[in-house]
């Protein structure tokens, strides 16, 4: 890829532009501080210890068969497995992870009302990976456990009637890919349809609709910084237009990391009452960093598809672990049931290889089949060891009634944001709805706070697209992503507060302030040069090329 043309680079996705910024930082021989990617540098240890100890027990179960053969084991046996697990736990008391899996089994039995033996057996088979995922959508006990976790974190105490189904997928990105494809395949969304995007938003949501296989029309629903990153009523009223088929959003938002407040949630619910055919897709991956979070899935369950990933909260991006959830009664199934007969017959043919009654297939099960091009539906399903770890992550959270882990996660990102603003020399903005996983540094606002409105306006006229980001990378090794790529309206940089250490964010703040000071010096010089004899003004000189001119 040619990284030499800033104008062309400005057209790239911020995640691709990142490579150009990294190359710039590397060539400058500076210590690189990559705050551009959201991969956390923290992770949950207790449920991982539990996974590996459960794995050792599962291996002991497998090795009970074929003892006469070297290196060969068999499937676990259900009979007596609970008693054997208790012996294993007693013999390994004190080993990290043992107390956790003992507690997990107890919680499943005593609090969730499930069979402890069935849970242990499912976990052993899952960790060994010795069988296809059955059911292919999600393992039975895993779905119930993860369902309880999602209910706790996404619904909380909000009244919720009925139940929901889930599909375990390879992270939030797979969920998005499958959903776009299946909504199109089932004629719920058609080429030329209008979908609304809550801005700012995770970049792929902006990019996918434009691909040739979708060709969708995008309508932006802005949540401006001036409104504390909340959608305004004027913007949300765009959803009342019947041509808008769906509303896709990230909550808490990416990159502002602000959750939708109660007032806005209620207003969206009012809109849905007027638009009962509206589909909502909410990506709530950062919800677990918030206190008392309420998802749109809780507010408008009939209309909402929920996407959740375990990757950020548990430090598990490499596991590729997420879920899609839909209410058992939902608008997508209703829209499919109302398709014209000709279209319905086409879908009958599409799914005829997996059922004799294709019209009875729920959307979430169509989603599973479509994710494997229908014909490979019999081998669908998320890797079973991943589902086992998903169960243990969920149980870890469910058992943490004091919220100790959540408090630690929130404390980590808060301290990093405080360090950033301390070195910027500015008061840290406070928003009760912020979860602080990311932060959007608005260049116009920062410049105005540091050196005044006049300087801020001057600076914006001088900078080419992403110029400040490339200068930061070249001079300091600091990598930020452009806010524009996420649908932000002002020139800005997204800083992830999850993937560096606290002192690194102090260095980032210091580097940004230094760069602003150098630009302010140029501004002062240009301003002094404007006033000529007779009070006439000359145009300000543009910064010369070079390190201090913002190259």
C-alpha positions in Angstrom: 0.0 0.0 0.0 1.2 3.5 -0.9 1.3 5.6 2.3 2.7 8.8 0.7 -0.5 10.6 -0.3 -2.4 12.0 2.7 -5.4 12.9 0.6 -5.9 9.3 -0.6 -5.2 8.0 2.9 -8.0 10.1 4.3 -10.4 7.8 2.3 -9.3 4.7 4.1 -11.1 3.0 7.0 -9.4 4.2 10.3 -8.3 0.6 11.0 -6.4 0.6 7.6 -5.1 4.1 8.1 -3.6 2.8 11.4 -1.1 0.8 9.4 0.1 4.1 7.7 0.4 5.8 11.1 2.3 2.8 12.5 4.7 2.9 9.6 5.3 6.6 10.1 6.0 6.0 13.8 8.4 3.2 13.1 10.3 5.2 10.6 10.8 8.0 13.1 12.5 5.6 15.5 10.3 6.7 18.3 8.9 4.4 21.0 5.4 3.7 19.6 2.3 4.2 21.8 -0.5 2.6 19.8 -3.7 3.9 21.4 -5.6 3.2 18.2 -6.8 -0.3 18.8 -9.4 -1.4 21.3 -7.7 -4.6 22.4 -7.5 -4.4 26.2 -4.2 -5.1 28.0 -6.1 -6.5 31.0 -8.0 -9.8 31.3 -10.1 -11.9 33.8 -7.8 -14.5 35.4 -10.2 -16.4 37.7 -12.5 -17.9 35.0 -9.4 -18.8 32.9 -7.9 -20.7 35.8 -11.3 -22.4 36.1 -11.2 -23.3 32.4 -7.8 -25.0 32.6 -8.7 -26.9 35.8 -12.0 -28.1 34.2 -9.8 -29.1 31.2 -7.7 -31.3 33.4 -10.7 -32.9 34.9 -12.1 -33.4 31.3 -8.8 -35.1 30.3 -9.1 -37.4 33.3 -12.6 -38.3 32.2 -11.4 -39.0 28.6 -8.5 -41.2 29.8 -10.8 -43.5 31.8 -11.4 -45.2 28.4 -8.9 -47.0 26.2 -6.4 -47.3 29.0 -4.7 -50.2 27.2 -3.8 -47.8 24.3 -1.1 -45.1 24.5 -2.2 -41.6 23.8 -5.9 -42.5 23.2 -8.9 -41.6 25.2 -12.6 -41.8 24.9 -15.7 -39.6 25.4 -16.6 -38.7 29.0 -19.3 -40.8 30.7 -22.3 -39.1 32.3 -22.9 -41.8 35.0 -21.2 -40.8 38.2 -19.5 -37.7 36.8 -20.7 -35.4 39.6 -19.1 -37.6 42.3 -15.9 -37.9 40.3 -15.8 -34.1 39.9 -16.1 -33.7 43.7 -13.2 -36.1 44.3 -11.1 -34.3 41.7 -11.8 -30.9 43.4 -11.1 -32.3 46.9 -7.8 -33.8 45.7 -6.7 -30.5 44.2 -8.0 -28.1 46.9 -6.0 -24.9 47.0 -5.0 -25.0 43.3 -6.0 -21.7 41.5 -9.3 -22.2 39.7 -10.5 -25.2 41.7 -12.5 -23.2 44.2 -14.1 -21.2 41.3 -15.3 -24.3 39.4 -16.6 -25.8 42.6 -18.6 -22.6 43.2 -19.7 -22.6 39.5 -21.1 -26.1 39.8 -22.9 -25.1 43.0 -24.3 -22.0 41.5 -25.6 -23.8 38.5 -27.4 -26.3 40.7 -28.5 -24.1 43.6 -29.2 -20.8 41.9 -30.1 -21.6 38.3 -31.9 -24.9 39.2 -30.0 -26.9 36.6 -28.5 -30.4 36.9 -24.9 -30.2 38.2 -24.1 -33.5 36.6 -25.4 -32.4 33.2 -23.4 -29.2 33.4 -20.2 -31.0 34.3 -20.8 -33.4 31.5 -21.5 -30.7 28.9 -18.4 -28.8 30.1 -16.2 -31.8 29.7 -17.4 -32.6 26.2 -17.1 -28.9 25.2 -13.6 -28.4 26.5 -12.4 -31.6 24.9 -14.0 -30.5 21.6 -14.8 -34.2 20.9 -18.2 -33.6 19.4 -20.0 -31.2 17.0 -21.9 -28.4 18.7 -25.3 -29.8 19.6 -27.6 -27.9 19.2 -25.7 -26.1 16.5 -27.1 -22.7 17.6 -25.7 -23.0 21.1 -25.0 -25.7 23.7 -28.1 -26.2 25.8 -26.8 -25.4 29.3 -24.4 -22.8 27.9 -27.4 -20.9 26.4 -29.2 -20.9 29.7 -26.2 -19.7 31.6 -25.2 -17.0 29.1 -28.9 -16.0 29.0 -28.8 -15.3 32.7 -25.6 -13.3 32.3 -27.1 -11.2 29.5 -30.3 -10.7 31.6 -28.3 -9.4 34.5 -26.1 -7.0 32.4 -28.4 -5.9 29.6 -31.8 -6.0 31.2 -31.2 -5.7 34.9 -34.3 -4.8 36.9 -36.2 -3.5 33.9 -39.5 -5.4 33.4 -39.1 -8.0 30.7 -41.8 -10.4 29.5 -41.0 -13.6 27.8 -37.7 -15.3 26.8 -35.1 -14.9 24.2 -33.0 -17.1 21.9 -29.3 -16.9 21.3 -26.8 -17.9 18.7 -23.1 -18.2 19.8 -20.9 -16.6 17.2 -17.2 -15.9 16.6 -17.3 -12.4 18.2 -19.2 -9.3 17.4 -17.7 -9.0 13.9 -19.1 -12.4 12.9 -22.4 -11.4 14.3 -22.5 -8.3 12.1 -21.5 -10.3 9.0 -24.1 -13.0 9.6 -26.8 -10.5 10.4 -26.3 -8.3 7.3 -26.2 -11.5 5.2 -29.3 -13.2 6.6 -31.4 -10.0 6.7 -30.7 -9.7 3.0 -31.1 -13.4 2.2 -34.5 -13.4 3.9 -35.7 -10.2 2.1 -36.1 -8.3 5.3 -33.7 -5.7 4.0 -33.4 -5.3 0.2 -31.1 -3.5 -2.1 -31.9 0.2 -2.2 -33.6 0.1 1.3 -32.7 2.8 3.8 -31.1 2.0 7.1 -30.4 4.5 9.8 -27.0 4.5 11.6 -26.5 6.1 15.0 -23.4 8.2 14.7 -20.6 8.1 15.7 -20.4 4.4 15.2 -18.0 1.5 14.7 -16.6 2.0 11.2 -17.7 -1.3 9.6 -21.4 -0.4 10.2 -20.7 2.6 7.9 -18.8 0.6 5.3 -20.8 -2.7 5.0 -24.0 -1.2 3.6 -22.1 0.3 0.6 -20.8 -3.1 -0.5 -22.2 -4.3 -3.8 -24.0 -7.3 -2.2 -26.1 -4.9 -0.1 -26.3 -1.5 -1.8 -28.2 0.1 1.0 -29.0 3.7 1.5 -27.6 5.2 4.8 -29.4 7.8 6.9 -27.4 9.3 9.8 -28.9 9.8 13.2 -26.4 12.1 14.9 -25.5 12.1 18.6 -23.5 15.4 18.8 -20.9 16.2 21.4 -22.9 19.4 22.1 -25.7 17.1 23.4 -23.4 15.0 25.5 -23.3 12.4 22.7 -27.0 11.7 23.1 -29.3 11.5 20.1 -31.5 14.6 19.8 -35.2 14.3 19.3 -35.0 16.0 16.0 -32.5 13.3 14.8 -34.5 10.4 16.2 -37.7 11.7 14.5 -36.0 10.7 11.2 -36.9 7.1 12.2 -40.6 7.9 11.9 -40.2 7.8 8.1 -41.6 4.4 7.0 -38.9 4.1 4.3 -36.3 3.6 7.2 -36.2 -0.2 7.6 -33.7 -0.5 10.4 -31.8 1.4 13.0 -28.2 0.2 13.7 -26.3 1.6 16.7 -23.6 0.9 19.2 -24.5 1.4 22.9 -22.4 2.6 24.7 -21.1 4.4 21.6 -17.9 3.9 19.8 -15.8 6.0 20.1 -17.4 8.4 22.6 -18.1 5.5 24.9 -21.3 7.0 26.2 -24.4 5.0 27.0 -27.9 6.2 25.9 -29.6 8.0 28.8 -33.0 7.0 30.2 -34.8 9.9 28.6 -33.5 9.0 25.1 -34.3 5.4 25.6 -37.9 6.3 26.5 -38.1 8.5 23.4 -36.9 5.7 21.1 -39.5 3.4 22.7 -42.2 6.0 21.8 -41.0 6.0 18.2 -41.1 2.2 18.1 -44.8 2.4 19.2 -45.4 4.5 16.1 -43.2 2.4 14.0 -43.9 -1.2 15.1 -42.2 -2.5 11.9 -38.8 -0.8 12.7 -35.9 -3.2 13.2 -33.3 -2.2 15.8 -29.8 -3.7 15.9 -27.9 -2.7 19.1 -24.3 -3.6 19.6 -23.8 -3.5 23.3 -20.2 -4.8 23.7 -19.2 -2.0 26.1 -22.3 -2.2 28.2 -20.6 -4.2 30.9 -18.3 -1.2 31.7 -21.4 0.7 32.8 -23.4 0.7 36.0 -27.2 0.0 35.8 -27.1 -0.4 32.1 -30.4 -0.8 30.2 -30.2 -2.1 26.7 -32.7 -1.2 23.9 -33.2 -5.0 23.9 -34.8 -4.6 27.3 -36.9 -1.5 26.3 -38.0 -2.7 22.9 -37.5 -6.5 22.9 -39.9 -7.3 20.1 -38.1 -5.0 17.6 -34.5 -5.4 18.8 -31.6 -7.7 17.8 -28.9 -7.7 20.5 -25.2 -8.3 19.7 -22.8 -8.8 22.6 -19.1 -9.8 22.6 -17.1 -11.0 25.6 -13.9 -9.7 24.1 -13.5 -6.4 25.8 -14.8 -6.9 29.3 -13.0 -10.2 29.9 -9.9 -9.4 27.8 -10.8 -12.2 25.3 -10.4 -10.8 21.8 -8.5 -13.9 20.8 -11.3 -16.2 21.8 -13.6 -14.7 19.2 -16.6 -15.0 21.5 -20.0 -13.4 21.1 -23.7 -13.9 20.9 -26.8 -12.7 18.9 -30.0 -12.6 20.8 -33.6 -12.2 19.7 -36.9 -12.3 21.6 -38.9 -15.5 20.9 -41.6 -13.2 19.5 -39.9 -10.6 17.3 -40.6 -8.3 14.3 -38.2 -10.1 12.0 -40.2 -13.3 12.1 -43.3 -11.3 11.6 -41.9 -9.5 8.6 -40.8 -12.8 7.1 -44.2 -14.3 7.6 -45.8 -11.5 5.6 -43.5 -11.8 2.5 -45.3 -12.2 -0.8 -46.1 -15.8 -1.8 -43.6 -15.8 -4.6 -40.8 -14.7 -2.3 -41.9 -17.2 0.4 -41.6 -20.0 -2.1 -38.1 -19.0 -3.0 -37.2 -19.1 0.7 -38.9 -22.5 1.0 -36.5 -23.8 -1.6 -33.5 -22.1 0.1 -34.1 -23.9 3.4 -35.7 -27.1 2.1 -32.6 -29.2 2.6 -32.7 -28.6 6.4 -36.4 -29.0 7.2 -39.6 -30.2 5.7 -41.4 -27.1 7.1 -39.2 -24.2 6.1 -41.8 -21.6 6.9 -41.7 -22.5 10.5 -38.0 -21.7 10.9 -37.3 -18.7 13.2 -35.0 -16.0 12.0 -32.3 -16.8 14.5 -32.2 -20.4 13.1 -32.1 -19.1 9.6 -29.2 -17.0 10.8 -27.4 -20.1 11.8 -28.0 -21.8 8.5 -27.1 -18.8 6.4 -23.8 -18.5 8.3 -22.9 -21.8 6.8 -24.4 -21.2 3.4 -27.4 -23.4 4.4 -26.0 -26.5 2.9 -23.4 -26.8 5.7 -25.9 -26.2 8.4 -25.3 -29.6 9.9 -21.7 -28.5 10.9 -22.7 -25.0 12.1 -22.0 -23.8 15.6 -19.3 -22.0 17.6 -16.3 -24.0 18.7 -17.3 -25.9 21.9 -14.2 -25.0 24.0 -15.0 -21.4 23.3 -18.6 -22.0 24.5 -17.2 -23.6 27.6 -15.1 -20.5 28.4 -18.1 -18.3 27.6 -20.1 -20.2 30.3 -17.3 -19.7 32.8 -17.0 -16.0 32.0 -20.8 -15.7 32.5 -20.8 -17.6 35.8 -17.8 -15.5 37.0 -19.9 -12.4 36.6 -23.1 -13.9 37.9 -21.4 -15.0 41.1 -19.7 -11.7 41.6 -22.7 -10.1 43.4 -20.5 -7.4 45.0 -19.4 -6.2 41.5 -15.7 -6.3 42.4 -14.5 -7.2 38.9 -16.6 -4.5 37.3 -15.3 -1.9 39.8 -11.7 -2.9 38.9 -12.3 -2.6 35.2 -13.9 0.8 35.6 -11.1 2.0 37.9 -8.4 1.0 35.3 -9.9 3.1 32.4 -10.8 6.0 34.7 -7.2 6.3 36.0 -5.9 6.3 32.4 -8.3 9.1 31.3 -7.2 11.1 34.4 -3.6 10.7 33.4 -4.3 11.8 29.9 -6.0 15.0 31.0 -3.6 15.7 33.7 -0.8 16.1 31.1 -3.1 17.9 28.6 -3.3 20.5 31.4 -7.1 20.5 31.1 -10.0 19.5 33.4 -11.2 16.0 32.6 -14.8 16.2 31.3 -17.3 14.4 33.4 -20.4 12.6 32.0 -22.4 10.2 34.2 -23.2 8.1 31.1 -19.5 7.7 30.0 -18.0 4.3 30.4 -14.5 5.6 29.3 -13.4 2.6 27.2 -12.5 5.0 24.4 -12.3 8.8 24.3 -12.7 11.1 21.4 -10.3 14.0 21.5 -12.0 16.9 19.6 -9.1 19.0 18.1 -11.2 22.1 17.9 -12.3 21.9 21.5 -8.8 21.1 22.8 -7.2 23.9 20.9 -9.8 26.4 22.1 -9.3 25.3 25.7 -5.6 25.6 25.5 -5.1 28.8 23.5 -8.5 30.3 22.7 -11.2 30.3 20.1 -9.3 32.4 17.5 -6.4 29.9 17.6 -8.7 27.0 17.3 -10.4 28.4 14.1 -7.0 29.2 12.6 -5.7 25.7 13.3 -8.6 24.0 11.6 -7.9 26.0 8.5 -4.3 25.0 8.4 -4.6 21.2 8.9 -5.0 18.8 6.1 -7.0 15.6 6.7 -5.3 13.5 9.5 -2.3 15.8 9.4 -2.1 16.2 13.1 -2.4 12.4 13.6 0.5 11.8 11.2 2.6 14.5 13.0 1.9 12.9 16.3 3.0 9.5 14.9 6.1 10.9 13.3 7.3 13.0 16.2 6.1 11.1 19.3 5.2 7.6 18.2 1.6 8.2 19.4 -1.1 6.4 17.3 -4.6 7.7 17.4 -7.4 6.9 14.9 -9.4 9.6 13.1 -12.8 10.3 14.5 -14.1 11.1 11.1 -13.9 7.4 10.2 -16.4 6.6 12.9 -18.9 9.3 11.7 -17.7 12.1 14.1 -18.5 15.5 12.6 -15.5 17.4 14.0 -11.8 16.8 13.4 -10.8 14.4 16.2 -8.7 11.5 17.3 -10.0 8.3 19.0 -7.8 7.2 21.9 -8.4 3.7 23.3 -8.1 3.8 27.1 -7.8 0.1 27.3 -4.6 -1.0 25.7 -1.7 1.0 27.2 -0.4 1.6 30.7 -1.3 4.6 32.8 2.0 6.4 32.3 1.6 6.0 28.5 -1.6 8.0 28.5 0.3 10.7 30.5 2.9 10.7 27.7 0.2 11.0 25.0 -1.3 14.0 26.8 2.1 15.6 27.0 2.8 15.0 23.3 -0.5 16.5 22.2 0.0 19.6 24.4 3.5 20.0 23.0 2.2 19.8 19.4 -0.5 22.4 20.2 2.0 24.7 21.7 4.2 24.5 18.6 1.2 25.3 16.4 0.3 28.2 18.7 3.8 29.6 18.2 3.2 29.6 14.4 -0.2 31.1 15.0 1.3 33.9 17.1 4.0 34.6 14.4 1.4 34.6 11.6 -0.8 36.9 13.6 2.0 39.3 14.2 2.8 39.3 10.5 -0.7 40.2 9.5 -0.7 43.8 10.7 1.1 46.0 8.3 1.6 49.7 8.2 -1.7 51.6 8.0 -3.5 48.9 9.9 -3.9 46.7 6.8 -3.8 42.9 7.3 -2.0 40.3 5.3 -3.1 36.7 5.1 -1.5 34.4 7.7 1.4 32.4 6.5 0.8 28.7 6.2 3.0 26.5 8.3 6.1 25.5 6.4 6.7 21.8 5.7 8.7 20.1 8.4 8.4 18.8 11.9 7.1 22.0 13.5 4.7 22.7 10.7 2.6 19.6 11.2 4.0 17.3 8.5 
